[in-house]
Amino acid sequence: MENQPLKMQTILSREALPPALIAFMLNIIWGTLCAFFPLYALRHGVSNPGIFFIFLAITLILGRTLGGKILDIYDRKKVLIPCLTVIIISLGILTFSITLPMFILVAVVLGTGWALLYPSLLIYAIEKAGFARGPAMGTFSGLADLGVGIGPMIMGIIIQWTSYPIMFFCLTLIGSMNLLYFYYAIGKKGKDVDQMMVETMKE
């Protein structure tokens, strides 16, 4: 108990860093979509790009309302893997989408994956931080917000030199990198820790 104040005084939380880095890469995707998707949709004859975000918002609300109990039933890691996979699929579809129905499909698929992903990451960061929840929230939100700002800057340069489909493909690669990082930094590490605990109990 005596160490609690010292933990609370730290600026960054090492325990929250893995989920914060995942949130950072996720928000590179989110910030880029918010900045450039409306321009892309207008170029393909969609008069109101807000329709994409309407379907995305509806899917997010329904997903978090109906699937909220999943976070209490299943382990966070079991929820994160399919959510990250669904987001990668949605970005892959977006790379080849040029019509409003396809954009709506992307919004629904993306919202399905995003609905439980972000809350799962936040809960995981808080649980791993223990009593140092303040630094954990600061680390998580700080890196997440940084991704929102950096994403449009980097992807804007890519669009300038290439095209929108290539930029969306780059977002798909970032999503794939995120999944790989999660597997090695959280998923595989967690399995190794669980196996060590089982072997210790057997001894």
Helices and strands as residue ranges (DSSP letters): H 4-9, H 17-43, H 50-66, H 70-73, H 76-95, H 100-129, H 133-161, H 164-182, I 183-187, H 188-202
